[in-house]
Amino acid sequence: MIKMEDNVIEEMYARHFPLISREEQEKIAKKRVTVVGAGALGSWEAYFLKKLGVENIRVIDRDFVDITDLPRTAYEKEDIGKPKVDALKEKLGILGYFEDLNPGTMEILDGSDLVMDGTDNIYTRELINDYCVKNRIPWIYVGILSYYGNIMPIIPRKTACFRCMIPSLPSRPMPTCATEGIMSYIAPFAASLAVALCAKILLDEKIDNKMIFFDLKNMEFNKIEIPKREDCECCAYGNFIFLKKIIKIERDCEGAFIVTPPERMNVNIDEIEIKLKNLGKEYINLKRFIQFMDDDKKIIIFDSGRMVIKGAHSEKEAKNIFVRYMGD
């Protein structure tokens, strides 16, 4: 944690002190907040957490900055091509994890005082929910799309959990920002509301068991009470099914299959390069991952064992390709 002289703290947070005490500001500074995802939501959440005075911010993401991120995120042109967590580390001094959050990497959340949702998919939110409810860690759900947003604080044993609201994964793909679009100002607006809730939780203030909904197209705002379900498999019965370590195969909005092993693998990318060279395949080794073609399939292998396959036609085919290169 960065130590600051008393007079620096007094000057830096002078506009906070009419509203909170110095002791409360120091309490915020000592908390550890983890942000899952570093895209439109996560980058702004990290930014506002830094401005709030949280000194220990961890961010988990396995994506790179591209030009389409610039209108929606806290990134600039000079960040294009960088891992998002590296760009945030340079800007904000956060601790970044270039990882996919899955049952094999949940230890990254250990020690968190609060977890913030910067993701864009229900599976990861169910995973965060299971972990946080099991370990009694508060977290904040944030969902945005188009002109709209939902923010909901989840305090284990006090409020409804995410699975009270969404008991199971949907049977069909849900709309995303990639397919439905999003206005540039929606993410920072939602992130600022989420960080405001974060401050209340970190300072042990009372939190309503309600979801905040906003519609900036029509300038409408509502708070909806979400009741705890007495039959909730997660917070009532402690059935944390999403924490089970199984191979995960999902499909992104562009049709690529993403295969995540049940445990994090420490893949030696240089060894993969040697194998590909012996097979006569062309490749690009970027140290954290290697990219190559297998017939008409474009494959990316990350050092965590995660694989992205573009051109596969089914989950079975994607899994077979994974096994071919990574073992069963």
Summary of the structure (lengths in Angstrom):
residues: 328
radius of gyration: 20.7
end to end distance: 41.7
largest distance: 67.1
contacts: 1020
relative contact order: 0.11
helix: 34%
strand: 23%
